[in-house]
């Protein structure tokens, strides 16, 4: 996508901003021993009971009582240390795995490791990513049937703002899925692109093929409605050209693709099965999602919140559609700010994907936030070039400063089940690193109430920049 649309992913918390929050007392704190009487002379030194009581009043100590250590952030090896995470997942059908940056090695490898566990131990069978629906279809064909070349697919599909997914870590993850599917051809792991930033030619071809077979009377009408829309270039060139069209033309194109969806929805057609009809409607819907997304004026700040609301809504709708249509339990990979239960930035993102999924699925959706204390990541600089950035330890008063003082180097914790001192801290606002596609980003430092934002938190002490492939 274009640099003037970095709002799609760019949120930044300036480092060093602090918010002092006094530690709350735990309701379960044992009473301190009575003070010495005046006749007893000088007060006796505090005993171990007093020290323990004071420790339990600190949020880091309280979190340490219920946090579970991660043995490693790398995807290979045993998975026994993730069993507590499995209990946190419970009966959830959709698990959102976030990230505090768009391009750090450990965020990608932890997701790979958790996907392995959920596939092998909890019956999950799909991975959704912030990528176009048509990209998802192309990768799914490779992963399930071996169609195409993985390097070529990644090079062609992961461009523009999607460039961050063209990395060695995701290549490793996708190769693992392909190997798993070769061994389990009748029960494969599927891939879903849930975003609307591009609609590839295969979507138009699939809709046209369905109409020719099941609704031939619609074929000519659909051809006219889709006139000039089917891509004949790479995604980056296509989107640049599309956004250069006058706003009135972009709105008219969105109206046309909406009419195509309405026509297809009317009835399956003679001899067509319900499943084929549902997929054709969804492919047409994905086309309409793109044209609607680009019918907003991305150069007008007043239009940005509505555009963001549309984008997060369609990502949630695509995930929910896939889960309910296929029955697959699904892992969703995206930025923390998209998968949160409450928006990090109401001014730019009125309601996010995680909020829509919780509203639609209830406890069937689990939000997992990933945080880090220090390290490096890839992002765009203000000159538009991609480079590696490094940040030092979190400043005192920030959420990460407290999280990094928990007794485990890397850990996971269920935010729904914590001691009182931790609950008080989690319920108060704290500055949180939230680094998007551009660094420094455009948003103010978000003040996040972690208890309202995520069900589960995974904190990593240090991350390193992901290895970009192109």
C-alpha positions in Angstrom: 0.0 0.0 0.0 1.0 3.6 -0.2 3.1 5.6 2.2 0.2 8.1 2.8 -1.7 5.2 4.2 0.7 4.1 6.9 -2.1 4.7 9.3 -3.2 1.1 8.5 -0.5 -0.2 10.9 1.4 2.7 12.3 0.9 3.3 16.0 3.8 4.4 18.2 4.4 4.8 21.9 7.3 7.2 22.4 9.7 5.6 24.8 10.5 7.3 28.1 6.9 8.4 28.8 6.0 7.4 32.3 2.9 7.1 34.4 3.3 6.7 38.1 0.8 4.4 39.6 1.0 3.5 43.3 0.9 -0.2 43.9 -2.5 -1.3 45.3 -2.8 -3.3 48.5 -3.9 -6.9 48.1 -7.1 -7.9 49.8 -5.4 -11.2 50.6 -2.3 -9.6 52.2 -1.7 -11.0 55.7 -2.0 -8.5 58.5 1.3 -7.1 59.8 2.4 -8.0 63.3 1.3 -5.5 66.0 3.7 -2.6 66.6 5.9 -2.8 69.7 4.5 -1.0 72.8 6.3 2.0 74.2 7.5 0.0 77.1 9.2 -2.5 74.9 11.7 0.1 73.7 12.9 0.3 70.1 10.7 -1.4 67.5 11.8 -4.9 66.6 13.1 -5.4 63.0 10.5 -6.5 60.6 10.1 -10.3 60.4 9.6 -12.5 57.3 5.8 -12.2 57.5 6.1 -8.4 57.0 8.5 -8.8 54.1 6.2 -11.3 52.5 3.2 -9.0 53.0 5.0 -6.1 51.4 6.1 -8.2 48.5 2.6 -9.3 47.7 1.5 -5.7 47.5 3.8 -5.2 44.5 2.2 -6.0 41.1 5.3 -7.7 39.8 5.4 -10.1 42.8 1.7 -10.8 42.5 2.0 -11.5 38.8 5.0 -13.7 39.5 2.8 -15.9 41.6 0.5 -16.8 38.6 2.9 -16.3 35.6 4.2 -19.4 33.8 7.7 -19.3 32.3 8.4 -19.9 28.6 11.2 -22.4 28.1 12.1 -20.9 24.8 10.8 -18.5 22.2 12.0 -20.7 19.3 9.5 -23.0 17.5 11.4 -26.3 17.6 11.5 -28.7 20.6 9.2 -29.8 23.3 5.9 -28.0 24.0 5.2 -29.1 27.6 5.7 -25.6 29.0 2.8 -24.4 26.9 0.2 -26.6 28.7 -0.7 -23.8 31.0 -1.4 -21.7 27.9 -3.7 -24.5 26.7 -5.7 -24.2 29.9 -6.0 -20.4 29.3 -7.3 -21.1 25.8 -10.0 -23.4 27.1 -12.9 -23.7 24.7 -12.0 -20.7 22.5 -12.5 -21.2 18.8 -10.5 -18.1 17.7 -7.2 -17.1 19.4 -5.8 -13.7 18.5 -2.0 -13.6 18.9 -0.7 -10.0 18.9 2.7 -8.3 18.6 4.1 -5.0 19.9 6.1 -4.5 16.7 5.4 -5.6 13.2 8.8 -7.1 12.6 10.6 -8.8 15.5 12.0 -12.3 15.4 10.7 -13.5 18.7 7.1 -12.4 18.1 7.0 -14.4 14.9 8.7 -17.5 16.4 6.6 -17.5 19.5 3.5 -17.4 17.3 5.0 -20.4 15.3 5.5 -22.2 18.6 2.0 -21.5 19.9 0.5 -22.5 16.5 2.4 -25.8 16.7 1.0 -26.4 20.2 -2.6 -25.5 19.3 -2.5 -27.6 16.1 -1.0 -30.7 17.8 -2.7 -30.5 21.2 -5.9 -28.4 20.8 -7.2 -29.2 17.4 -6.7 -25.8 15.7 -6.6 -26.0 11.9 -6.2 -22.5 10.5 -3.9 -19.5 10.6 -5.3 -16.0 9.7 -2.9 -13.2 8.9 -3.2 -9.4 8.1 -3.0 -10.1 4.3 -5.5 -9.9 1.5 -8.2 -12.6 1.1 -6.8 -13.5 -2.3 -3.3 -13.9 -0.8 -4.8 -16.3 1.7 -6.3 -18.4 -1.1 -3.0 -18.6 -2.9 -1.1 -19.6 0.2 -3.8 -22.0 1.2 -3.5 -23.8 -2.2 0.3 -24.1 -1.7 0.0 -25.3 1.9 -2.8 -27.9 1.3 -2.1 -29.0 -2.3 1.5 -27.9 -3.0 0.4 -25.5 -5.8 3.0 -22.9 -6.7 6.4 -21.9 -5.3 6.5 -20.5 -1.8 9.3 -18.0 -2.4 7.5 -16.7 -5.5 4.2 -16.4 -3.6 5.7 -14.6 -0.7 7.7 -12.2 -3.0 4.6 -11.4 -5.0 2.1 -11.2 -2.3 4.0 -9.6 0.6 4.7 -6.2 -0.7 3.9 -2.6 0.4 2.7 -2.6 4.0 2.5 -6.4 3.8 6.3 -6.5 3.2 6.8 -7.3 6.9 5.5 -10.8 6.4 8.2 -11.6 3.8 10.6 -12.8 6.4 12.6 -16.0 7.3 10.5 -16.6 10.4 7.2 -16.7 8.5 8.8 -18.8 5.7 9.8 -21.3 8.4 6.3 -21.3 9.8 4.7 -21.8 6.4 7.1 -24.6 5.6 6.2 -26.3 8.9 2.5 -26.1 7.9 3.2 -27.6 4.5 5.2 -30.5 6.1 2.4 -31.1 8.5 -0.2 -31.1 5.7 1.8 -33.6 3.7 1.6 -36.0 6.7 -2.1 -35.2 7.4 -3.7 -34.6 3.9 -7.2 -35.3 5.2 -6.9 -33.0 8.1 -4.8 -30.0 7.0 -4.0 -26.7 8.5 -5.5 -24.0 6.4 -4.4 -20.4 5.7 -6.7 -17.3 5.7 -5.9 -13.7 4.5 -8.4 -11.6 6.5 -7.5 -8.1 5.2 -9.0 -6.0 2.4 -6.1 -4.1 1.0 -6.1 -5.9 -2.4 -8.3 -8.3 -4.4 -6.3 -10.5 -6.7 -7.3 -11.7 -10.1 -8.2 -15.2 -8.8 -11.2 -13.7 -6.9 -12.7 -12.4 -10.2 -12.0 -15.7 -11.9 -13.7 -17.7 -9.1 -16.8 -15.6 -9.1 -17.0 -15.7 -12.9 -16.5 -19.5 -12.9 -19.3 -19.9 -10.4 -21.7 -17.7 -12.3 -20.9 -19.5 -15.6 -21.7 -22.9 -14.0 -24.6 -22.0 -11.7 -26.0 -18.6 -12.7 -25.2 -18.2 -16.5 -27.9 -15.5 -16.7 -25.6 -13.3 -14.4 -22.4 -13.9 -16.3 -22.7 -10.9 -18.6 -24.0 -8.6 -15.9 -21.1 -9.5 -13.5 -18.6 -8.9 -16.4 -20.0 -5.4 -16.8 -20.0 -4.7 -13.0 -16.3 -5.8 -12.7 -15.2 -4.0 -15.8 -11.8 -2.5 -15.3 -11.3 -4.0 -11.9 -9.6 -7.3 -12.4 -5.8 -6.8 -11.7 -3.4 -7.1 -14.6 -0.4 -5.9 -12.7 1.3 -6.5 -9.4 -0.5 -5.5 -6.2 1.6 -2.4 -5.5 1.1 -1.0 -9.0 -2.5 -1.8 -9.0 -3.2 -0.1 -5.6 -1.2 3.0 -6.6 -3.2 3.3 -9.9 -6.5 2.7 -8.1 -5.9 5.4 -5.5 -5.0 7.9 -8.3 -8.6 7.6 -9.6 -10.9 10.5 -8.7 -12.9 9.9 -5.5 -16.2 9.9 -7.5 -15.0 7.1 -9.6 -13.8 5.1 -6.6 -17.2 5.5 -5.0 -18.9 4.4 -8.2 -16.7 1.3 -8.3 -17.6 0.4 -4.7 -21.3 0.7 -5.6 -20.8 -1.6 -8.6 -19.1 -4.3 -6.6 -21.8 -4.1 -3.9 -24.4 -4.7 -6.6 -22.4 -7.8 -7.7 -22.6 -9.2 -4.1 -26.3 -8.5 -4.0 -26.9 -10.4 -7.3 -24.9 -13.4 -6.1 -26.7 -13.5 -2.8 -30.2 -13.8 -4.3 -30.1 -17.6 -4.8 -27.6 -20.4 -5.3 -28.7 -21.2 -8.9 -29.9 -24.4 -10.5 -27.8 -27.4 -9.5 -25.4 -25.4 -7.4 -24.6 -26.6 -3.9 -24.9 -24.3 -0.9 -21.2 -24.5 -0.2 -20.1 -23.4 -3.6 -22.6 -20.5 -3.4 -21.3 -19.4 0.0 -17.7 -19.3 -1.3 -18.7 -17.4 -4.4 -20.5 -14.8 -2.3 -17.5 -14.5 0.0 -15.0 -14.0 -2.8 -17.3 -11.3 -4.2 -17.5 -9.8 -0.8 -13.7 -9.6 -0.6 -13.7 -7.6 -3.8 -16.3 -5.3 -2.4 -14.3 -4.9 0.8 -11.3 -3.6 -1.1 -13.3 -1.1 -3.2 -15.1 0.1 -0.2 -11.9 0.5 1.7 -10.5 2.7 -1.1 -13.7 4.7 -1.4 -12.6 6.6 1.8 -10.5 9.7 1.3 -7.1 8.7 2.8 -5.8 12.2 2.5 -8.6 13.7 4.7 -7.9 13.2 8.4 -11.7 13.3 9.1 -12.1 10.1 6.9 -9.4 8.1 8.7 -11.4 6.8 11.7 -14.3 5.6 9.4 -11.8 3.9 7.1 -10.1 2.2 10.1 -13.4 1.1 11.5 -14.3 -0.5 8.1 -10.9 -2.2 7.9 -11.1 -3.8 11.4 -14.7 -4.8 10.8 -14.0 -6.7 7.6 -11.0 -8.4 9.2 -13.2 -9.7 12.0 -16.0 -10.6 9.5 -13.6 -12.7 7.4 -12.2 -14.6 10.3 -15.6 -15.3 11.8 -16.9 -16.3 8.3 -14.1 -18.8 7.9 -14.4 -20.2 11.4 -18.2 -20.7 11.1 -18.2 -21.9 7.5 -15.3 -24.5 7.9 -15.6 -25.2 11.6 -11.8 -24.7 11.9 -10.5 -23.4 15.2 -8.3 -20.5 14.1 -5.2 -18.6 15.2 -5.3 -14.9 14.1 -1.9 -13.1 13.8 -2.0 -9.3 13.9 -0.8 -6.3 15.8 -1.8 -6.0 19.5 -3.8 -2.9 18.6 -6.0 -4.8 16.2 -6.6 -7.9 18.4 -7.3 -6.0 21.6 -10.7 -6.3 23.4 -10.8 -2.5 23.6 -9.2 0.0 21.2 -5.8 1.4 22.1 -6.5 4.6 20.1 -10.1 5.7 19.9 -9.2 8.7 17.9 -7.9 6.7 14.9 -9.4 3.3 15.6 -12.9 3.6 16.9 -13.4 -0.1 17.2 -11.0 -2.9 16.4 -11.0 -6.4 15.2 -10.7 -8.0 18.6 -13.8 -6.0 19.8 -15.8 -7.2 16.8 -14.7 -10.8 17.4 -15.6 -10.7 21.1 -18.9 -9.2 20.3 -19.6 -11.9 17.7 -18.1 -14.9 19.4 -18.2 -14.0 23.1 -15.8 -16.3 25.1 -15.1 -18.1 21.8 -12.5 -15.4 21.1 -9.4 -15.1 23.2 -7.1 -12.0 22.9 -3.4 -12.6 23.6 -1.2 -9.5 23.8 2.6 -9.8 23.3 4.9 -7.2 25.0 8.7 -6.7 25.3 11.1 -4.7 27.4 14.0 -4.0 25.0 15.4 -4.9 21.6 15.1 -4.3 17.9 12.6 -4.4 15.1 12.2 -3.4 11.4 10.0 -0.4 10.5 9.8 2.4 8.0 11.6 5.6 8.8 10.1 9.0 8.0 11.9 8.9 4.6 9.9 5.8 3.7 12.9 3.5 3.8 12.8 0.3 5.8 15.5 -0.1 8.5 16.3 -1.6 11.8 15.6 0.3 15.0 16.7 -0.5 18.6 15.1 0.6 21.9 16.6 0.3 25.4 15.0 -0.9 28.6 11.5 0.4 29.3 11.3 3.6 31.4 10.1 3.4 35.0 6.3 3.7 35.3 5.6 2.0 32.0 3.8 -1.3 31.8 6.9 -3.1 30.4 9.1 -1.8 33.2 6.8 -3.6 35.7 6.3 -6.7 33.6 10.1 -7.1 33.1 10.5 -7.2 36.9 8.4 -10.4 37.2 10.6 -13.3 38.3 10.6 -15.0 34.8 12.6 -13.7 31.9 9.8 -14.7 29.4 6.4 -15.7 30.6 2.7 -15.9 30.0 0.0 -14.9 32.4 -3.8 -15.2 32.4 -5.0 -11.6 33.1 -8.4 -12.9 34.1 -7.1 -14.8 37.1 -4.6 -12.8 39.1 -4.1 -11.8 42.8 -5.7 -8.6 44.0 -2.5 -6.5 43.8 -2.0 -7.5 40.2 -5.7 -6.9 39.4 -5.4 -3.3 40.7 -2.3 -2.6 38.6 -3.8 -4.3 35.5 -6.9 -2.2 35.8 -5.0 1.1 35.9 -3.7 2.9 32.8 0.0 2.5 31.8 2.1 3.6 28.9 2.7 0.6 26.5 5.0 0.3 23.5 2.9 -0.1 20.4 5.1 0.2 17.4 3.5 -0.1 13.9 4.8 0.1 10.4 6.5 3.5 10.8 8.8 4.6 13.6 8.4 7.0 15.2 4.7 6.7 14.6 1.8 9.2 14.4 -0.2 8.4 17.5 0.3 9.6 21.0 1.5 7.1 23.6 -1.5 5.0 24.4 -2.4 4.6 28.0 -3.6 1.0 28.2 -5.6 -0.8 30.9 -4.2 -4.3 30.3 -7.1 -5.9 32.1 -9.5 -4.4 29.6 -7.4 -5.0 26.6 -6.3 -8.6 26.6 -7.3 -12.0 28.2 -3.7 -13.3 28.3 -0.3 -11.6 28.1 3.0 -13.0 26.9 6.0 -10.8 27.9 9.4 -11.2 26.4 12.5 -9.6 28.0 14.3 -9.0 24.7 13.5 -9.2 21.0 15.6 -8.9 17.8 14.7 -7.6 14.4 13.2 -10.2 12.1 15.2 -11.4 9.0 13.6 -9.8 6.0 13.8 -11.8 2.8 13.3 -9.0 0.2 
